[in-house]
Amino acid sequence: MAGSLWIVWTIIGIVGGFMVGRLVRKVRSTAFAVCVGICGALLGGWLMLLVGSSATLQAVSLLAAAACCAVFLWIMCAAIPKSGGDSDDL
C-alpha cells in the first residue's frame, strides 16, 4: 500500500482544499486552495512515513496528511487580508 499511499494523500488534499475554497468567503480561488491542500497533505503524509513504514504508521500518515493539510489551509486563510469593502472591486 505504500506505493499508492500518495494518491490517497492527494485525494485528502483535494477534498480539504475544495471544501475551504467553497466555504471560506475570503478565499478567491478554489484552485489555489486545492493546490495548497494537496501540498500540505503530501508533506504531512511524507513526513510521517519518514518515521517508518509499518501498517500502523501508514494509517497514521493519513491522519498526518489531513492535519498538515488543515494547518496549511488555515495559514493560507490567515494570510489573506480581510476585504475592506473597497468599491474598486467588480
C-alpha distances in whole Angstrom, upper triangle without the diagonal:
4,5,6,6,10,10,10,12,14,15,16,18,20,21,22,24,25,27,28,30,31,32,34,37,37,34,36,33,30,28,29,27,24,24,25,22,19,20,20,17,15,18,17,13,14,17,15,12,15,16,14,10,10,9,12,12,8,10,13,12,12,16,16,16,18,20,21,21,24,25,25,27,29,31,31,33,35,36,37,41,42,44,48,49,51,52,51,48,48
4,6,5,8,10,10,11,14,15,16,17,19,21,22,23,25,26,28,29,31,32,33,36,36,33,35,32,29,27,27,26,23,22,23,20,18,18,18,15,13,15,14,11,10,13,12,9,12,13,11,8,9,9,12,10,7,10,12,10,11,15,15,14,17,19,19,19,22,24,23,25,28,29,29,31,33,34,35,39,41,43,47,48,49,51,50,47,47
4,6,7,9,10,12,13,15,16,18,19,21,22,23,25,27,28,29,31,32,33,37,36,33,34,31,28,26,27,26,23,22,23,21,17,18,19,16,13,16,16,13,12,15,15,12,14,16,14,11,13,13,15,14,11,14,16,13,14,17,17,16,19,21,20,20,24,25,24,26,29,29,29,32,34,34,35,39,41,43,47,48,49,51,49,46,47
4,5,6,7,9,10,11,13,15,16,17,19,21,22,24,25,26,28,29,31,34,34,31,32,29,26,24,24,23,20,19,21,18,15,17,17,14,12,15,15,12,12,16,15,13,16,18,16,13,15,13,16,15,11,13,15,13,12,16,16,14,17,19,19,18,22,24,23,24,27,28,28,30,32,33,34,37,39,41,45,46,47,48,47,44,44
4,5,5,6,9,10,11,13,14,16,17,18,20,21,23,24,26,27,28,32,32,29,30,27,24,23,23,21,18,18,19,16,13,14,15,11,10,12,12,9,9,13,12,10,13,15,14,11,13,11,13,12,8,10,12,9,8,12,12,11,13,16,16,15,18,20,20,21,24,25,25,27,29,30,31,35,37,39,42,44,45,47,46,42,43
4,5,5,6,9,10,10,12,14,15,16,18,20,21,22,24,26,26,29,29,26,27,24,22,20,20,19,16,15,15,13,10,11,12,9,7,10,11,8,8,12,12,11,13,16,15,13,15,15,16,14,11,12,13,10,10,13,12,10,12,15,14,13,17,18,17,19,22,23,22,25,27,27,28,32,34,36,40,41,42,44,42,39,40
4,5,5,6,9,10,10,12,14,15,16,18,20,21,22,24,25,28,28,25,26,23,20,18,19,18,15,14,16,13,10,12,13,10,9,13,13,11,12,15,15,14,17,19,18,16,18,16,18,16,13,14,15,12,11,14,14,11,13,16,16,14,18,20,19,19,22,24,23,25,28,28,29,32,34,36,39,40,41,43,42,38,38
4,5,5,6,9,10,11,12,14,15,17,18,20,21,22,24,27,27,24,26,23,20,19,19,18,14,15,16,13,10,13,13,9,9,13,12,10,12,15,14,14,17,19,18,16,17,15,16,14,11,11,13,10,8,11,12,9,10,14,14,13,15,18,18,18,21,22,22,24,26,27,28,32,33,35,38,39,41,43,42,38,38
4,5,5,6,9,10,11,12,14,15,17,18,20,21,22,25,25,22,24,21,18,17,17,15,12,12,13,10,7,9,9,6,6,9,9,7,9,12,12,12,15,17,17,15,17,16,16,14,11,11,12,9,7,9,9,6,8,11,11,9,13,15,14,15,18,19,19,21,23,24,25,29,30,32,36,37,38,40,39,36,37
4,5,5,6,9,10,10,12,14,15,16,18,20,21,24,24,20,22,18,16,14,14,13,10,10,11,8,5,8,9,7,6,10,11,10,11,14,15,15,18,20,20,18,20,19,19,17,14,15,15,12,10,13,13,9,10,13,12,10,13,15,14,14,18,19,18,20,23,23,24,27,29,31,34,35,36,38,37,34,34
4,5,5,6,8,10,10,12,14,15,16,18,20,23,23,20,21,18,15,14,15,13,10,11,13,9,8,11,12,9,10,13,13,12,14,17,17,17,20,22,22,20,21,20,20,18,15,15,16,13,11,13,14,10,10,14,14,11,13,16,15,15,18,20,19,20,23,24,24,28,29,31,34,35,36,38,37,33,33
4,6,5,6,8,10,11,12,14,16,16,18,21,22,19,21,18,15,15,15,13,10,11,12,8,7,10,10,7,9,12,11,10,13,15,15,16,19,20,21,19,20,19,18,17,14,13,13,11,8,10,11,7,6,10,10,8,10,13,13,12,15,17,17,18,21,22,23,26,27,29,33,34,35,37,36,33,33
4,6,5,6,8,10,11,12,14,15,16,19,19,16,18,15,12,12,12,9,7,8,8,4,4,7,7,5,8,10,10,11,13,15,15,17,19,21,22,21,23,21,21,19,16,16,16,13,11,12,11,8,7,10,9,6,9,11,10,10,13,15,14,15,18,19,19,23,24,26,30,31,32,34,33,30,31
4,6,5,6,8,10,10,12,14,15,18,18,15,16,13,10,9,11,9,5,8,9,6,6,10,10,9,11,14,14,14,16,19,19,20,23,25,25,24,25,24,24,22,19,19,19,16,14,15,15,11,11,14,13,9,11,14,13,11,15,17,15,16,20,20,20,23,24,26,29,30,31,33,32,28,29
4,6,5,6,9,10,11,12,14,17,18,15,17,15,11,11,13,10,8,11,11,8,9,12,12,10,13,16,15,15,18,20,20,21,24,25,26,25,26,24,23,22,19,18,18,16,13,14,15,12,10,13,13,10,11,14,14,12,15,17,16,16,20,21,20,24,24,26,29,30,31,33,32,29,29
4,5,5,6,9,10,11,12,15,16,13,16,14,11,12,12,8,7,10,9,6,8,11,10,9,12,14,13,14,17,19,19,21,23,24,25,25,26,24,23,21,19,18,17,16,13,13,13,10,8,10,11,7,7,11,10,8,11,14,13,13,16,18,17,21,21,23,27,28,29,31,31,28,28
4,5,5,6,9,10,10,13,13,10,12,10,7,8,8,5,4,7,7,5,7,10,10,10,13,14,14,16,18,20,20,22,24,26,27,27,28,27,26,24,22,21,20,18,16,16,15,12,11,12,12,8,9,11,10,7,10,12,11,11,15,15,15,18,19,21,25,25,27,29,28,25,25
4,5,5,6,8,10,13,14,11,12,10,6,8,9,7,5,9,10,8,10,13,13,13,16,18,18,19,21,23,23,25,27,29,30,29,30,29,28,26,24,23,23,21,18,18,18,15,13,15,15,12,12,15,13,10,13,16,13,13,17,18,17,20,20,21,25,25,27,28,27,24,24
4,5,5,6,8,11,13,11,13,12,9,11,12,9,9,12,12,10,12,15,14,14,17,19,18,19,22,24,24,26,28,29,30,30,31,29,28,26,24,23,22,21,18,17,18,16,13,14,15,12,11,14,14,10,12,15,14,13,16,18,17,20,19,20,24,24,26,28,28,24,24
4,5,5,6,9,10,8,11,10,8,10,10,7,8,11,10,9,12,14,13,14,17,18,18,20,22,23,24,26,28,29,31,30,32,30,29,27,25,24,23,21,19,18,18,16,13,14,14,11,9,12,11,7,9,12,10,9,12,14,13,16,16,17,21,22,24,25,25,22,23
4,6,6,8,9,6,7,7,4,8,8,5,7,10,10,10,13,15,15,16,18,20,20,22,24,25,26,28,30,32,33,32,34,32,31,30,28,26,26,24,21,21,21,18,16,17,17,13,12,14,13,9,11,13,11,10,14,14,13,15,15,16,20,20,22,23,23,19,20
4,6,7,10,8,9,9,6,10,11,9,10,14,14,13,16,18,18,18,21,23,23,24,27,28,28,30,33,34,35,35,36,34,33,31,29,28,27,26,23,22,23,20,18,19,19,16,15,17,16,13,14,17,14,12,16,17,15,17,17,17,20,20,22,23,23,20,19
4,6,9,9,11,11,10,13,14,11,13,16,15,14,17,19,18,19,22,23,23,24,27,28,28,31,33,34,35,35,36,34,33,31,30,28,27,26,23,22,22,20,17,18,19,16,14,16,16,12,13,16,14,11,15,17,15,17,15,16,19,19,22,23,24,20,21
4,6,6,9,10,10,13,13,10,13,15,14,14,17,19,18,19,22,23,22,25,27,28,28,31,33,34,36,35,37,35,34,32,31,29,28,26,24,22,23,21,18,18,18,15,13,15,14,10,10,13,11,8,11,13,11,13,12,13,16,17,19,21,21,18,19
4,5,7,10,10,14,14,12,15,17,16,17,20,21,21,22,25,26,26,28,30,31,32,34,36,37,39,39,40,39,37,36,34,33,31,30,27,26,26,24,21,22,21,19,17,18,17,13,13,15,13,10,12,14,11,12,10,10,13,13,16,17,18,15,16
4,6,9,11,14,12,11,14,16,15,16,19,20,19,21,24,24,25,27,29,29,31,33,35,36,38,38,40,39,37,35,34,33,31,29,27,26,26,24,21,21,20,18,16,16,15,12,12,13,10,7,9,10,7,8,7,8,11,12,14,16,17,14,15
4,6,7,10,9,7,11,13,12,13,16,17,17,19,21,22,22,25,27,27,29,31,32,34,36,36,38,36,35,33,32,31,29,27,25,24,24,21,19,20,19,16,14,15,13,10,11,12,9,7,10,10,8,10,10,11,14,15,16,18,18,15,16
4,7,9,8,9,12,13,13,15,17,18,19,21,23,24,25,27,29,29,31,33,34,36,38,38,40,39,38,36,34,33,32,30,28,27,27,24,22,23,21,18,18,19,16,13,15,15,11,10,13,13,9,11,11,11,15,15,15,17,16,12,13
4,5,5,7,9,10,11,13,14,16,17,19,20,22,23,25,26,27,29,31,32,34,36,35,38,36,36,34,32,31,30,28,26,26,25,22,20,21,20,17,17,18,15,13,15,15,12,11,15,14,11,14,15,15,18,18,19,20,19,15,15
4,5,5,6,9,10,10,12,14,15,16,18,20,21,22,24,26,27,29,30,32,34,33,35,33,33,31,29,28,27,25,23,23,23,19,18,19,18,15,15,17,14,11,14,15,12,12,16,16,13,16,17,17,21,21,22,23,22,18,18
4,5,5,6,9,10,11,12,14,15,17,18,20,21,22,24,26,27,29,31,32,32,34,33,32,30,28,27,27,24,22,23,22,19,18,20,18,15,16,17,15,12,16,16,13,14,17,17,15,18,19,20,23,24,24,25,24,20,20
4,5,5,6,9,10,11,12,14,15,17,18,20,21,23,24,26,27,30,31,31,33,32,32,29,27,27,26,24,22,22,21,18,17,18,16,13,14,15,12,10,13,13,10,11,14,13,12,15,17,18,22,22,23,24,23,20,20
4,5,5,6,9,10,11,12,14,15,16,18,20,21,23,24,26,28,30,29,31,30,29,27,25,25,24,21,19,19,18,15,14,15,14,10,11,12,9,7,10,11,8,9,13,12,12,15,16,18,21,22,23,25,24,21,22
4,5,5,6,9,10,10,12,14,15,16,18,20,21,22,24,27,28,27,29,28,27,25,23,23,22,19,17,18,17,14,13,15,13,10,11,13,11,9,13,14,11,13,16,16,15,19,20,21,25,26,27,28,27,24,24
4,5,5,6,9,10,11,12,14,15,16,18,20,21,23,25,27,26,28,28,28,25,23,23,22,19,18,19,17,14,14,16,13,10,13,14,10,10,14,14,11,13,16,16,15,19,21,22,26,27,28,29,28,25,25
4,5,5,6,9,10,11,12,14,15,16,18,20,21,24,25,25,28,27,26,24,22,22,21,18,17,17,15,12,12,13,10,8,10,10,7,6,10,10,8,11,13,13,13,17,19,21,25,26,27,29,28,25,26
4,5,5,6,9,10,11,12,14,15,17,18,20,22,24,23,25,24,24,21,19,19,18,15,13,14,13,9,9,10,9,5,7,9,7,6,10,11,10,12,14,15,15,19,21,23,26,28,29,31,30,27,28
4,5,5,6,8,10,11,12,14,16,17,18,21,22,21,23,23,22,20,18,18,17,14,13,14,13,9,10,12,10,7,10,12,9,10,13,14,13,15,18,18,18,22,24,26,30,31,32,34,32,29,30
4,6,5,6,9,10,11,12,14,16,17,19,21,21,23,23,23,20,18,19,18,14,14,15,13,10,11,12,9,7,11,11,8,10,13,13,12,15,17,17,18,22,24,26,29,31,32,34,33,30,31
4,6,5,6,9,10,11,12,14,16,18,19,20,22,22,21,18,17,17,15,12,12,12,10,7,8,8,5,4,8,8,6,8,11,11,11,14,15,16,17,21,23,25,29,31,32,34,33,30,32
4,5,5,6,8,10,11,12,14,16,17,17,19,19,18,15,13,14,13,9,8,9,8,4,6,8,6,5,8,10,9,10,13,14,14,16,18,19,20,24,26,28,32,33,34,37,36,33,34
4,6,5,6,8,10,11,12,15,16,15,18,18,18,15,13,14,13,10,10,12,9,6,9,11,9,8,12,13,11,13,16,16,16,19,21,21,22,26,28,31,34,36,37,39,38,35,36
4,6,5,6,9,10,11,13,15,16,18,19,18,15,14,15,14,10,11,12,9,7,10,10,7,8,12,11,10,13,15,15,15,19,20,20,22,25,28,30,34,36,37,39,38,35,36
4,6,5,6,9,10,12,14,14,16,17,16,12,12,12,10,7,8,9,5,4,8,7,5,7,10,10,10,13,14,15,16,18,20,20,22,26,28,31,34,36,37,40,39,36,38
4,6,5,6,9,11,11,11,13,13,13,10,8,10,8,5,6,8,6,4,8,9,8,10,13,13,13,15,18,18,19,22,23,24,26,29,31,34,37,39,40,43,42,39,40
4,5,5,6,9,10,10,14,14,14,11,10,12,11,7,10,12,9,8,12,13,11,12,15,15,15,18,20,20,20,23,25,25,27,30,33,35,39,41,42,44,43,40,41
4,5,5,7,10,11,14,15,15,11,11,13,11,8,11,12,8,9,12,12,10,12,15,14,14,18,19,19,20,23,24,24,26,30,32,35,38,41,42,44,43,41,42
4,5,6,8,9,11,12,11,7,8,10,8,5,9,9,7,8,12,11,10,13,15,15,16,19,20,20,22,24,25,26,28,32,34,37,40,42,44,46,45,43,44
4,5,5,6,9,10,10,7,7,10,9,6,10,12,10,10,14,14,13,16,18,18,19,21,23,23,25,27,28,29,31,35,37,39,43,45,46,49,48,45,46
4,5,8,11,13,13,10,10,13,12,10,13,15,12,13,17,16,15,17,20,19,20,23,24,24,25,28,29,29,32,35,37,40,44,46,47,50,48,46,47
4,7,9,12,11,8,10,13,11,10,14,14,12,14,17,17,16,19,21,20,21,24,25,25,27,30,30,31,33,37,39,42,45,47,49,51,50,48,49
4,6,9,9,7,8,11,11,10,14,15,13,15,18,18,18,20,23,23,23,26,28,28,29,32,33,33,36,39,41,44,48,50,51,54,53,50,51
4,7,8,6,6,10,10,9,12,15,14,15,18,19,19,21,23,24,24,27,28,29,30,33,34,34,37,40,42,45,48,50,51,54,53,50,51
4,5,5,6,9,10,10,13,15,15,16,19,20,20,22,24,25,26,28,30,31,32,34,35,36,39,42,44,47,50,52,53,56,55,52,53
4,6,5,6,9,10,11,13,14,16,18,19,20,21,23,25,26,28,29,31,32,34,35,36,38,42,43,46,49,51,52,55,54,51,52
4,5,5,6,9,10,11,12,14,16,17,18,20,22,23,24,26,27,29,30,32,33,35,37,40,41,44,47,49,51,53,53,50,51
4,5,5,6,9,10,10,12,14,15,16,18,19,20,22,24,25,26,28,30,31,32,34,37,39,42,45,47,49,51,51,48,49
4,5,5,7,9,10,11,13,14,15,16,19,20,21,23,24,26,27,29,30,31,33,37,38,41,44,46,48,50,49,46,47
4,5,5,7,9,10,11,13,15,16,17,19,20,22,23,25,26,28,29,31,33,36,37,40,43,45,47,49,48,45,46
4,5,5,6,9,10,11,12,14,15,16,18,20,21,23,24,26,27,28,30,34,35,38,41,43,45,47,47,44,45
4,5,5,6,9,10,10,12,14,15,16,18,20,21,22,24,25,27,28,32,33,36,40,41,43,45,45,42,43
4,5,5,6,9,10,10,12,14,15,17,18,20,21,23,24,26,27,31,32,34,38,39,41,43,43,40,41
4,5,5,6,9,10,11,12,14,15,16,18,20,21,22,24,26,29,30,33,36,38,40,42,42,39,40
4,5,5,6,8,10,10,12,14,15,16,18,20,21,22,24,28,29,32,35,37,39,42,41,38,40
4,5,5,6,9,10,11,12,14,15,16,18,20,21,23,26,28,30,34,35,37,40,39,36,37
4,6,5,6,9,10,11,12,14,15,16,18,20,21,25,26,28,32,33,35,38,37,34,35
4,5,5,6,9,10,10,12,14,15,16,18,20,23,25,27,31,33,35,37,37,34,35
4,5,5,6,9,10,11,12,14,15,16,19,22,24,26,30,32,33,36,36,33,34
4,5,5,6,9,10,11,12,14,15,17,20,22,24,28,30,31,34,33,30,31
4,6,5,6,9,10,10,12,14,15,19,20,23,26,28,30,32,32,29,30
4,5,5,6,9,10,10,12,14,18,19,22,25,27,29,32,32,29,31
4,5,5,6,9,10,11,13,16,18,21,24,26,28,30,30,27,29
4,5,5,6,9,10,11,14,16,18,22,24,25,28,27,24,26
4,5,5,6,9,10,13,14,17,20,22,24,27,27,25,27
4,5,5,6,9,12,14,17,20,22,24,27,27,24,27
4,5,5,6,10,12,15,18,20,22,24,24,21,23
4,5,5,8,10,12,16,18,19,22,22,20,22
4,6,8,9,13,15,18,20,23,23,21,23
4,6,9,12,15,18,19,22,21,20,22
4,6,9,12,14,15,18,18,16,19
4,6,9,12,13,16,16,14,17
4,6,9,11,14,15,13,16
4,6,7,11,11,10,13
4,6,9,11,10,14
4,6,9,8,11
4,5,6,10
4,5,8
4,6
4
